[in-house]
Amino acid sequence: MPDFPNAVVSLVSGLWKRAAVGQGGLLSGVDPSAFTTSDPLRLFIIQLGIIIMMAQLLSLGLGKIKQPKVIAEVLGGILLGPTAMGRIPGFTKHIFPAQSLPYLSLVANIGLCLFLFIVGLEIDGSVIKRNVRSSLFIALSAMTLSFGLGAAISVPLYHNFIPSSVKFTYFMVFTGVSFSITAFPVLCRILTALKLLDTTVGVVVLSAGVCNDIVGWSLLALAVALVNATSGLTALWILLTCVAFTAFIMWPVRIGLLRFARFTGSTENGPTMFFMTVTILIFWACSFFTDIVGVNAIFGAFLAGLIVPREGGLAIALTEKLEDMVSIIFLPLYFTLSGLNTNLGLLNNGITWGFTVAIICLDFAGKFTACTITARISGMSWRESSTVGSLMSCKGLVELIVLNIGLAANILTSRVFSMFVFEALILTFMTTPLVSMLYPPDRRVRAPNGGVSRASTGDPNEDKSDRKSPMTEDQPWRSRFTVVLDKFDHMSGMLVATQLVCPPSLESPLAATYGSTASTRASDKMKMPEVSVDALRLIELSDRTSDVMKSSAVDTLIHTDPLLSVFRTFGELNDIPVSLSLSIVPYDDMPGTVADHAERHGSQLLLLPWLSPSSNFGNTNEDLSAPHGPKVELNPFEAFFGGSKHTNKSGAVIHSQFVRRVFAESKTDVALFIDPTGTSTGSARHIFCPFFGGPDDRLALEFVVQLCANPRISATVVRMSKSSAESAAVERPSLAHLEEKASLDIPDLGYQMPVPSNAVFPDTFYGQANTEMRFQSETANNILWARYANSQLSDDTPSSLSAALSRIKFSECSSPLPLHSAIQRASAHKPVLVVVGRSRRLAGEDHTSELQQILEERGSVGQDIVRKTIGDPATAFVGSGCAIAVVVLQASNVDTD
């Protein structure tokens, strides 16, 4: 017992000395980089800052060529070591003195255990199940050949570089393991950066990588057990103990942890504090046990990650809580320790470089040859098989862990360690350019059932691309819709938009009340086309571990995602057939994903949201022409493109770029639903549609007719034109009549929508419209207007179309200021929903000068991005604040040959 008071006194004395040392500091002339055992924190902060800045700076440059961050971290560690900056006089002595390395090593090894815990969380058995036969075949064949080649080259390496005090068996095992290992975490980042997660190659490589990772860690555990054992019998006991402990962890503990997670509600609402505490205790207990039995602590951490339940995305949520701290702070520390032990200056003679080149060639040849041949036998093409071989040769962090364990056990010398570190760096660096060359984007094949980054609740084998319902002249209803969901802020607007576009059934009591009384006509028996809505949920895929895990668990997420759950319930309550889809893709690929999804599912209209919940369209009761006083007004564009302290300008501008790219890439009709309030759009029962002409306005007119099939909705459609002569670029042809059922197949107008790659905010642009094209477009405008506005309803007209047209008031307006006139007419109806064409091609009029005048009257200037996104007429309505919501339509963009 007397030892306890003495220990307390010693501890208090140490703390007192710590406080005394820290009192003067820099102002007393103390060197802040001077290391003292009583105050190691100061130097540790300096070391940490230098390490993190070095890793981040290198990753910024290497990220431009799509190299994984691990390359920058490894290279940064090497540069901070004796290879480069260690040659600066006094650098190592002041920044990384030998006395400070134990403290740095302690923190780095804590981070390494946490990283291996995350690696265990990242491994999902369902990934292996997708391609269990081919993945096991590829992984085991590659590991067998690579281990054999590693064992073969270990013989000359041992005789030339390893002292005789080291047993050859130990060195051979470590060399074979370093050859056979594949860096699964780095592999995931490379697949993400190259956008291969949803391809057949990506699925197979992920599965094979998981198998390789598990077998590789098992081999390393065996190697460590052999090294730490004093005899063969001891090694056997260590191995049997590890097997028994693994069985205990993987069955009783795993099942108990799953039940505990359900008991605490962690599988439904995310990990609770109590569950997190228990999980962390299990993690450290496993690390402690594997360390004391003679196997490294990282194996216990890896096992602890494997047993965390995957149900309800629990493992993903747990990863999100840990990954930033581990990747930003802990891992760079570990790489720096490796770099301090790496001295490429030791590769200073021909024999050393010869063996280094031989190590690189044999390691790559073993992986590449075995994986390519086995992948080809499994049914993949030669291009895909060679890509699998290139990806599986990736090394990175995992090999560095193996090498550091071998160096700490004195099995590897500093020269051999440096040779293998250089080999790992070269092979990891080669992976990205080699895969890009072997497997370019135009040769990639998407995996069946959406791969690992897309999922759908429908039949995966069903081809929907040819299921577009035919739209006739008498019944131009669109019945197949794709609704894009990206965040909760857009949900209310998209629910209202979906309810608006879905036409009511003629058999419903409400429709029957407003229908025609001539029920004996054949047209009354015609049913509305069957409506189908596909909700596409978009999630951004970054290089975070949790995002990669989400892409692997997409089949589960589609049933648990809250946005899709809300939309599913909405469809059930409104009797709307809803199919759900989920895509996890990089942000730059989202527009193309949306366009491809709509085309693949045969959608006739693509609904996009645009909403800022904190926005306000301004004072809608104020007349546009009234003079403005000195009072401060809300800028309606700040809601969408920033400009106030309450909005995120950069985020809004990025979203506008996404919308414009969807407009540019989509081959489906697109409707952009702008709802700034997010709450009261559903109260709008009257629609105002200004018809200026052009393909987009023709689509807007047809869209209004379809919306008016709903008995509760009425509309006002006004054909706007400039009264001045300057607008008549082409003589308007006489109004066409439909006495002989003229076909409305619009002629090919020869426009296309490429996106310039050198623009900061790429805009859609079109070929120069000639006189013939404008004449054809104007003719199409007149035919469509005559069909709806000037046609006399006959007995042959379907009752659904007759009922819809009866709720629409058509008129024409000629004004020197057509936008002002349209805004005044729309303001007469409160609340009103404005439906307008984007009018970015073959527009009937040029409204640039008038729009600028409107924006100046409202105090909104410099809105060039707004005009490029939604067009001049829509910009005027948004700027005026006369509408409760605006729907901007663009006709399908079909390339012409």
Secondary structure, DSSP 8 states (H G I E B T S, - for coil): -THHHHHHHHHHHHHHHHHHHHHHGGGGT--TT---TT--HHHHHHHHHHHHHHHHHHHHHHHTTT--HHHHHHHHHHHHTTTTGGGSTTHHHHHS-GGGHHHHHHHHHHHHHHHHHHHHHH--HHHHHHTHHHHHHHHHHHHHHHHHHHHHHHHHHHHHHS-TTS-HHHHHHHHHHHHH---HHHHHHHHHHTT-TTBHHHHHHHHHHHHHHHHHHHHHHHHHHHHH-SSHHHHHHHHHHHHHHHHHIIIIIHHHHHHHHHHTTHHHH---HHHHHHHHHHHHHHHHHHHHTTS-HHHHHHHHHHTS--GGGHHHHHHHHHHHHIIIIIHHHHHHHHHHT--GGG--SHHHHHHHHHHHHHHHHHHHHHHHHHHHHTT--HHHHHHHHHHHT--THHHHHHHHHHHHTTSS-HHHHHHHHHHHHHHHHHHHHHHHHHS-GGG--B-GGGTTTEEESS-TT---TT------SS-----EEEEEE--GGGHHHHHHHHHHHS---TTSHHHHHHS-S-TTSGGGG------EEEEEEEEE--SSHHHHHHHHTHHHHHHH-HHHHHHHHHHHHTT--EEEEEEEE-GGGHHHHHHHHHHHTT-SEEEEEE--TT-----TTS-TTS---SS----TTHHHH--STTS-HHHHHHHHHHHHHHHHH-SS-EEEEE-SSSSSGGG--EEEEEE--SHHHHHHHHHHHHHTTSTT-EEEEEEEEE-SGGG-SS--------TT----------------TT-SS---------HHHHHHHHHHHHHHHIIIII----TTS-HHHHHHHHTEEEEEEEESSHHHHHHHHHHTSSS-EEEEE---SS-SS--HHHHHHHHHHTT----HHHHHHH-HHHHHHHHHT--SEEEEEE-------
